Each structure stands twice: as structure tokens, then as C-alpha cells.
């Protein structure tokens, strides 16, 4: 539960605030995602900490979005990329291209609904790619700790 609380408090609550701000002031749809797939670290790789214990870290999605996974092994093997990792990367890049072309990241292989206040859904890129719903009660709790959270109508408390 600690990892879920950390993710919700550090990433998801902030992203939800962006969604609320977009809903209040923007005209375009908002598409939310969370990345939870852990890199396949090489067995003997050593960093300043234990890479197998860190989980999916901030920016760990970047080599997947841009299909630059091999750059992680440029100077030494740190990851042992699998066919799953290559496929996930391809699907993520296809979503990025679809978004650039149409403003909607959904593809036939990766359905991705827009986030709305009535249906707070996001796409989870993890060991399984799936649409999931935010836990609104927990998100409201997270934003209540923020000194100036946005409310669903776009105002500040």
C-alpha cells in the first residue's frame, strides 16, 4: 500500500489537478496515463542503490515513448530488454504519433479514453496495459493536503 500511496501522492494527484485545470480553462480533451512497468535490470547491474527495488521511477517511461531503450545499454548492459518491452514501446510510440496527428492518443491496439470529471479514467502502461479508474475519494484526500487545490469547478479552495 505504501507504493500506491507514494504514486498517488506524487504523480497521480498532480496529474489529476492538471486534468481539473484543463477541464476548467481548456478546450482540448485530457488524456491521463500512469507508467508502472519496471525496467528489466540486468542481473549484475550496480547503481548507487538497488535498481530492482526502485520499481517504476520518474521518467522510466521515456525510453518506451521514444523507442530509445538501447541507449540505456550504450556503455554497459544495465537492462535486458525483452520482446514485451519492445512491444510496449512500439504501442506507446504509436499512441504518441496518433496524438500528434489527431489530438487523440487512442489506437486500435491501445484504446485510451479521455479523462473527464464524470469518468476519471486513465491508461495504465504496466505489465498489463489497461484502462483503470481513479480512486476519487483518495484523490480528493491527496488534493486536500495541497494548500491551493483545484476543485472540480476549477476554483481554488
C-alpha positions in Angstrom: 0.0 0.0 0.0 3.0 2.3 0.6 3.9 2.3 -3.1 0.4 3.1 -4.1 0.2 6.0 -1.6 3.5 7.3 -2.9 2.4 7.1 -6.5 -1.0 8.7 -5.8 0.5 11.5 -3.7 3.5 12.3 -6.0 2.2 11.7 -9.5 -1.5 10.9 -9.8 -2.8 13.7 -7.6 -0.8 16.3 -9.5 -1.8 14.9 -12.9 -5.5 14.9 -11.7 -5.0 18.6 -10.8 -3.8 19.3 -14.4 -6.9 17.5 -15.6 -9.2 19.6 -13.4 -7.4 22.8 -14.6 -7.7 21.7 -18.3 -11.4 21.0 -17.7 -11.9 24.4 -16.2 -9.9 26.5 -18.7 -9.0 24.4 -21.7 -10.9 23.3 -24.8 -9.0 20.1 -25.7 -9.5 16.7 -24.2 -7.2 15.5 -21.4 -5.6 12.0 -21.6 -4.1 10.6 -18.5 -1.7 7.7 -18.1 0.4 6.1 -15.4 3.5 4.1 -16.1 4.2 1.2 -13.8 6.3 -1.3 -15.8 9.6 -1.9 -14.1 12.7 -1.9 -16.3 14.2 -5.4 -16.7 17.5 -4.6 -15.0 20.5 -6.9 -15.8 21.2 -9.4 -13.0 24.6 -8.0 -12.0 24.0 -4.3 -12.6 25.1 -2.0 -9.8 23.9 1.6 -9.2 24.1 3.7 -6.1 21.1 1.9 -4.9 19.4 -1.5 -5.6 17.8 -1.0 -9.1 15.5 -4.0 -8.6 13.9 -2.4 -5.5 13.1 1.0 -7.0 10.2 0.0 -9.2 9.0 2.2 -12.0 10.7 5.5 -11.3 10.0 9.1 -12.6 11.0 9.2 -16.3 11.3 5.4 -16.6 8.7 5.7 -19.4 10.8 7.9 -21.6 12.8 5.2 -23.4 9.5 3.5 -24.1 7.8 6.6 -25.6 10.7 7.2 -28.0 12.0 3.6 -28.6 15.4 4.6 -27.2 15.8 1.6 -24.9 19.1 0.6 -26.4 20.6 3.9 -25.3 20.3 2.6 -21.7 22.9 0.0 -22.6 25.3 2.2 -24.6 28.2 2.0 -22.2 27.4 -1.2 -20.3 24.4 -3.6 -20.1 22.1 -2.3 -17.5 18.8 -3.7 -18.8 17.9 -6.9 -20.5 15.1 -5.8 -22.8 12.5 -8.4 -23.6 10.1 -8.8 -26.5 7.4 -7.5 -24.1 9.4 -4.3 -23.5 9.8 -3.8 -27.3 6.1 -4.3 -27.9 5.1 -2.0 -25.1 7.5 0.7 -26.5 6.0 0.3 -30.0 2.5 0.6 -28.7 3.4 3.7 -26.7 5.1 5.3 -29.7 2.1 4.5 -31.8 -0.1 6.4 -29.2 2.3 9.3 -29.3 2.1 9.5 -33.1 -1.7 9.2 -33.0 -1.8 12.1 -30.5 0.4 14.2 -32.7 -1.7 13.5 -35.8 -5.2 13.7 -34.3 -5.1 15.1 -30.8 -6.3 11.6 -29.5 -3.7 9.0 -28.5 -6.0 6.0 -28.8 -5.1 3.4 -31.3 -6.7 0.2 -32.3 -4.2 -1.8 -30.3 -4.4 0.6 -27.3 -7.8 2.1 -26.5 -7.3 5.2 -24.4 -10.4 7.2 -23.2 -10.3 10.9 -22.4 -10.3 11.8 -18.7 -13.5 13.5 -17.7 -14.8 14.6 -14.3 -17.7 12.2 -14.8 -15.4 9.3 -15.7 -11.9 9.8 -14.2 -10.1 7.1 -16.2 -6.5 6.7 -17.2 -4.4 4.3 -19.2 -2.0 2.1 -17.1 1.1 1.2 -19.0 2.4 -1.7 -16.8 2.9 -5.4 -17.0 -0.6 -5.2 -18.5 -1.9 -2.2 -20.4 -5.4 -1.4 -19.3 -7.9 1.4 -18.6 -8.3 2.0 -14.9 -10.4 4.4 -12.8 -9.0 6.8 -10.3 -10.0 6.3 -6.7 -11.7 9.7 -6.5 -12.0 9.6 -2.7 -8.3 9.1 -2.2 -7.5 11.7 -4.9 -9.7 14.2 -3.1 -7.8 13.4 0.1 -4.5 14.0 -1.6 -5.5 17.3 -3.1 -7.0 18.5 0.3 -3.4 18.4 1.7 -2.3 20.8 -1.1 -2.5 24.5 0.0 -4.4 25.5 -3.1 -6.0 22.5 -4.8 -8.3 22.9 -7.7 -11.9 21.8 -7.2 -13.9 20.2 -10.0 -15.4 23.6 -10.9 -11.8 24.9 -11.5 -11.7 27.3 -8.5 -9.2 27.2 -5.6 -10.3 26.4 -2.1 
